[in-house]
Every structure is written in structure tokens, then in C-alpha cells.
Amino acid sequence: MATPTLVLLHVSPWSERVRWTFDHHGLAYERVAHVPVIGERRLRRLVGGRVRPATVPLLLDGETVLTDSWSIAAHADRLGAGASLFPAARLDEVRRWAALADATMARGRALIVAAMLRDPAALDESMPPGVPKWLRRLLRPINRRGTLWFGRKYGVTLDDLTAHEDALRAGLDALRAGLGDSSYLLGDFSYADIATATMLQGVLPVADEYIRLGPATRAAWTHAELAAQYPDLLRWRDELYRRHRRRPVD
């Protein structure tokens, strides 16, 4: 059997969800790093005529082509060994939490794009690692246009950031209420925990041990006010990573 290929965006919470699921089940996969804008033509070629717009994460597994994190993670769960992350008796609950994480992180993405556009250093860090520092400075105007294009591709609007903050806060409140004093949303570790833990990446990124970020990128992804308001959720996220995200992440 051929090894599945995952096309991933290193900083993306959605990509982290599928990697975490594959790693949880001990499944081997080939990793292809996607670079926004620059890698768009290759991504469209890999997807073929199946889906528009072409997005990551993307799974290529023989004739199977999947283009959203839920479908990819569920595919891995069906193939993998060990405890299922999608318990059949509570699948609707898992789906609801994943949908909440999607909607909440979409709002977080708008705040991150806005922060990236405000910080030339963050724009510089978003370029491929092989680009020299002196050239990154010269390419900032192009990179800025590329970042705006990326936002439009995912439906990001930047005209009312307060609305995005309010929606992000509402998602965090729902997670806090759902957890209560529990370690897991559904009693045992599941994809619901993975999805909601990764949405906290837009509040305060997880340690570099798990997802390595440059300092300016980490600052752009940090919402200091929300981080101060939800320290309990960040502690929960960090403990979840400590317990269940044991594979080193490059």
C-alpha cells in the first residue's frame, strides 16, 4: 500500500489537526509543505478538477483526494490503530465541536492576517526559508499583496476587527462552558479536543516544541488581551499537548 501524502501549511491549525490525527494513530505519511501564493499552481494541479478553490490540508491516498480537515482526520481514524477519535455514539457532538472550532478560527484568521499586514517582520518571516533577508525586505510589497490575496481566498474581511474579536471570544466561552472541570470535552480524548485545542493557536501559539514559529509570526498570532482572559483554556491546551502530542513536530 502506498504511503498517503499530506499537503500542509506549517502554521495552519487545520493542518495541525490532521497531522495530530495521523500521529495519534501511528500512521506513516509523506509531507509536502505548501507555500501560499507561490505554491498555488502546484496545489491546483494536485487537487485536479475536483475542488475549487484548492485549499490545504490536502490528502492524496491512491484514488482518494480529500480537501478538508474533518474528512482527512476521519479517513485517518478509519485506517489507524488505537483508540478512535471519532466515537460513533457521540459523532454528532464531535462534529459540532469541530464546526465551532472552524468558525472560531476563521475569525482568528482575520485577526492574524491583519496583524501580519501591520508588521513587516512578520511578512518577512512568512516567506520561504531560502529567501535571503535582504531580498525579503525588497519583496515586502509583493508579499503584502500576496497576504491580502490569501485572505480573500479564505473569505477574510478586515473592515470590522472588533466583530472578529467578539466572535472569537464567543467561541472561547463555549469551549470553557463545554469543558467545565473536565480534561476532555466528551469524557475521553477525541477529535473534539484536537479541533478546539488548535483554535487556541490564534490566542497564544503553542510552544515551538510542537509548532515552530519565528518571533514576529508568534507575535502576530498572539492576542494578548484574550490570552489574559482565558488562561484556563491555554493551560488545558498545553496539558492536552503534553499528554497526547508526543511525536516531535518539525
N, C-alpha and C positions, 0 to 999 in steps of 0.2 A: 504494500500500500504506500502510495506517495505521501510525503510529508506535506501537510497543509501549509499554505503561505498566508501570513497576515501582513497586510499593508497598514502601517500605523503612523500616526503623528505623535511624536515623542511626548509633547506637552499635553495632549488631549485626554481629559478624563474618560471619554468614551473609549479611546484606545486602551487606557489602563484597565477598564472593566474587562475587556476581552482577554488581555494578557493575564490578568489575575485569574480569570476562569480557567484558561488553558493551563496555567501553572498550578492551580489548585488540583487539577485532575492529572497532573504529571504528563500532559500531552506535549509531544515534540511539535515544533513548528518552525518554518523559515520566516524570518522577519525582514520586511522591506520597509525602510524608512521613507515616509512621504514628506516632501518639502512643498508647502503651499506655493501656488502660482508656478514655480519652476517645474514642479512635478505633475502639473495638471494634465498635460498631454499624455504622459505615461499612465496616469490613473484612469483616464477615459479609455485608453486602449485596453487596460486590464479589465475594466468593467464591461467593455464592449457596448452593444446597443441596448443593454438590459435596463439601465437606470440612468436618469438624468435628474439633477446634477450628480456627477460622480463624487462620492464622499468617502472618507475614512472614518472608522476602521473598515477594512475590506478583507473578506476571507475568500481564498481560492483553494478549493479542495476537490480535485478532479473536475467533474462537471458542475459541482456546486459553487455558486457565486453568491455570497451574502454581503449586504452593504449596510447593515445597522447593528449596533452593539447587542441588542436583545437577541436577534436571530443568531448572531455568531456565538454568543455565550450559550444559548440554548443548544446549539449544534454541538459545542464542545461538551456540554453536560451530558448529552446523549451518548457521546463517544467515550467519555472518560470513566476512569475507575474512581472508587471512593464515594464519599457521601455526596448525594445530589444537592446542587444549589437551587434547584427548581422543584421543591416538594409538590407532588401532584395535588395533594389535598389543599394546598394553600397557594396554588399558582396564580389565582386572581389577585391575591394580596401582593405577591411578588411583582406582578405586572403593575399594580397601582403604585408601588413604591418606585419602581423603575421609571414610570411615567412622571412621577413627581420630580425625580432626580433629573430627568431630561428637561422638563420645563424650567426648573430652578437653575440648572447650569446654563441653559440657553440665555437666561437673564445675566448670569455671571459672565458669560462670554462677552456680552455687550460692554460690561464694565471693564473687562480685561482689554478688549480692543481699544476702548477709549484711553485707557492708561498707557497702552503701548504707543499710541499715536502722540501722547504728550511727552514721551521720554525717548530722545534719540538713542540713548544707550540700550534701551530695551529693543528698539528696532534693529540696532546693530547686532545684538545677540541672537535675534531671530533668523539671521542669515546662516547659510551652510557653514560649517566649521572651517572649511578650506579657504574661505574668502579672507584675504589679509585685512588687518584693522584699518589701514589707510584707505583701502578701497571701499570698505563698509561705509565710511563717512561720506565718500563721494556718491555712493548709491542710495543714500537715505531718501532722497525724493522719490526714487523708483520704488524703494521698499515701502514707503508711506502709501503710495498708490496701490501697491500690492496688498497691504494690510487692509485698506479700505475695500478692495475687491473681495478679499477673503470674508470680510464682514457682510458684504452684500450677498455673497454666495449662500451664507447661512442665515440670511434674513435679519441681520443685526441692524437695529436702528439706534442712533446716537443722539437723538434730539431731546430725549427726556430720561436722563440717567437716574433721576430720583425714582421714577416708576420701576426701573430695573432693580434698584436697591430695595424698594418696598417688596417686590415680588420675591427677591432672593431671601429677604428676612421672613416672609410668609412661609417659604419652603423650609427654612431652618426651624421655624416654630413648629411646623407639622412634624418634622423629624424629632424634635425634642419631646413633643407630646407622645409620639408613637413609641419612643424608646422608654420613657419613664425611667425606672431604675434598672432596666434590663440591659444586658450586654448585647442582645441581638433583637432585631425587630420582630422576628417570628418564633422566638424561643431558642432556635438553633441557628448557626451561621448559614446564611443563604445569599443568593444574588441580590436580595433586597438590601442587605448590609453593604455589599460591594458597591452597588449603584449609588446609594446615599452617601457612603463614605467618600466616594470620588467627587461628589458635587461640592464637598468642602474644600476642594482644591482651589476654588475661586474665592475662598475666605482667607485661608492661610495654607500655602502649599505644604504637602507632606515633606518629610526630611529628604535630603539628597540621597540618602541610602536607598531610597525607593524610586524617586524621580529626580534626576539631577537637573538643576536649573542654574543659569547664570544669575548673578546678584540683581541685575536690573530687571530681568524677567521675573524673578521671585518677587521683587517689589511691586511689579505691575500686576501680579496675580494676588497680591495681598490686599485685603480690605481691612485696615486696622480697626475701624470702628466696629465692624461685625465680629472680628476676631475677639475683641474685648467683651462683646455681648454674649458670645457663645463659647466660652472656654470649655464648658462641659462636653459639647459636641466635638470639639477638637481633641480633647482627651480621649473620648470614645473612639474617634477615628484613629488616633495614634496607637491605642491599645489593640484595635482591630488589626492594624497593620502588623503590630508586633506579634500577635498570635497567629495570624493567618497569611501574611505576605512574606514568607520566609525565603523565597528564592531571590538571590541578588538581582537587582534590576539595573541594567546599563542605561 
